Amino acid sequence: QVQLVESGGGLVQAGGSLRLSCAASGRTFSSVVMGWFRQAPGKEREFVSAINWSGGSTNYADSVKGRFTISRDNAKNTVYLQMNSLKPEDTAVYYCAADLGRFDYQRSRSRYVYDYWGQGTQVTVSS
């Protein structure tokens, strides 16, 4: 079992920054792939970013590439999502997720492979 708790969401103006955190407990955190997804009202949950166990491999959706950075601190059992140059279209509930499988660029983009999910944190970007 892996328990995930997100934090760091909030209201920010366009062009601003936020850093989301996801604290994990339970199973050995350092062995799992971690991902961030988001869901806007009326839309499906979509992939944002993923990171392998060591932090050496990362993956980003085209819509956030160059603006968002995923990282992890295995000593703190935490994964982060630094979000810069935020846009109103980034407004959504952001979820972190854990995949017990191996890291793969295509696989990590699918929400169906993730085994555990957090409760989500709201990010609202005003224009």
C-alpha positions as CSV (number, residue, x, y, z in Angstrom):
1,Q,0.0,0.0,0.0
2,V,1.1,3.5,-0.8
3,Q,-0.7,6.6,0.7
4,L,-0.3,9.8,-1.1
5,V,-1.1,13.3,0.1
6,E,-0.7,16.4,-2.2
7,S,-0.2,19.9,-1.0
8,G,0.8,23.3,-2.4
9,G,-2.2,24.2,-4.6
10,G,-3.8,27.6,-4.5
11,L,-4.8,30.7,-6.4
12,V,-2.2,32.4,-8.5
13,Q,-2.1,35.0,-11.3
14,A,-1.1,34.1,-14.8
15,G,2.6,34.1,-15.1
16,G,3.1,33.1,-11.5
17,S,4.5,30.0,-9.9
18,L,3.5,27.2,-7.6
19,R,5.2,24.2,-6.2
20,L,3.1,21.1,-5.5
21,S,4.3,18.4,-3.1
22,C,3.2,14.8,-2.8
23,A,4.2,13.0,0.4
24,A,4.2,9.2,0.2
25,S,4.0,6.7,3.0
26,G,3.7,2.9,3.1
27,R,5.6,0.9,0.6
28,T,9.2,1.8,-0.2
29,F,8.8,5.1,-2.1
30,S,12.2,4.9,-3.8
31,S,11.1,1.9,-5.9
32,V,8.0,3.4,-7.5
33,V,7.4,5.5,-10.5
34,M,5.6,8.8,-9.6
35,G,3.3,10.8,-11.9
36,W,1.3,14.0,-11.8
37,F,-2.1,14.3,-13.6
38,R,-4.7,17.0,-13.7
39,Q,-8.4,17.2,-14.2
40,A,-10.3,20.4,-15.2
41,P,-14.1,20.6,-14.8
42,G,-15.8,18.7,-17.5
43,K,-12.6,17.2,-18.8
44,E,-10.9,13.8,-18.5
45,R,-7.9,13.4,-16.2
46,E,-4.8,14.1,-18.2
47,F,-1.1,13.3,-17.9
48,V,1.2,16.1,-16.8
49,S,4.5,14.6,-15.8
50,A,6.2,11.4,-14.5
51,I,9.6,10.5,-13.0
52,N,11.4,7.2,-12.5
53,W,12.6,5.8,-9.2
54,S,16.0,7.6,-9.3
55,G,14.9,10.9,-10.8
56,G,17.1,10.2,-13.8
57,S,14.3,9.9,-16.2
58,T,11.4,12.3,-16.6
59,N,8.5,12.7,-18.9
60,Y,6.2,15.8,-19.7
61,A,3.1,16.6,-21.5
62,D,3.8,18.9,-24.4
63,S,1.5,21.5,-22.9
64,V,3.7,21.9,-19.8
65,K,7.2,21.2,-21.2
66,G,9.6,24.0,-20.5
67,R,7.3,25.4,-17.7
68,F,6.9,22.6,-15.2
69,T,9.7,20.5,-13.6
70,I,9.2,17.2,-11.7
71,S,11.6,16.1,-9.1
72,R,11.7,13.7,-6.1
73,D,13.5,13.4,-2.8
74,N,13.6,9.7,-1.9
75,A,15.0,10.6,1.6
76,K,11.8,12.6,2.3
77,N,9.5,10.3,0.4
78,T,8.2,13.3,-1.6
79,V,7.8,14.2,-5.2
80,Y,7.5,17.8,-6.4
81,L,6.0,19.6,-9.3
82,Q,7.4,23.1,-9.8
83,M,5.1,25.0,-12.0
84,N,6.3,28.3,-13.6
85,S,4.7,30.7,-16.1
86,L,1.3,29.4,-15.2
87,K,-1.6,30.0,-17.6
88,P,-5.4,30.0,-17.0
89,E,-5.6,26.8,-18.9
90,D,-3.5,25.1,-16.2
91,T,-6.4,25.5,-13.8
92,A,-7.4,22.0,-12.6
93,V,-7.2,19.6,-9.7
94,Y,-3.8,18.1,-9.6
95,Y,-3.2,14.5,-8.5
96,C,-0.1,12.6,-7.8
97,A,0.0,8.9,-8.5
98,A,2.3,5.9,-7.9
99,D,3.0,3.1,-10.4
100,L,4.5,-0.1,-9.1
101,G,5.7,-1.1,-12.5
102,R,8.8,0.0,-14.5
103,F,9.3,3.4,-16.0
104,D,8.5,3.7,-19.7
105,Y,7.8,6.9,-21.6
106,Q,4.6,5.7,-23.1
107,R,3.4,3.7,-20.1
108,S,3.9,6.6,-17.7
109,R,1.5,8.8,-19.7
110,S,-1.5,6.5,-19.1
111,R,-3.5,7.0,-16.0
112,Y,-4.6,3.4,-16.1
113,V,-1.2,2.0,-15.1
114,Y,-1.0,3.9,-11.8
115,D,-1.9,1.9,-8.7
116,Y,-2.3,4.6,-6.1
117,W,-3.7,8.1,-6.2
118,G,-3.8,11.1,-3.9
119,Q,-6.9,13.1,-3.1
120,G,-5.8,16.0,-5.3
121,T,-5.0,19.7,-4.8
122,Q,-6.7,22.6,-6.5
123,V,-4.7,24.9,-8.7
124,T,-6.5,28.0,-10.0
125,V,-4.8,30.5,-12.3
126,S,-6.5,33.8,-12.9
127,S,-6.1,35.9,-16.0
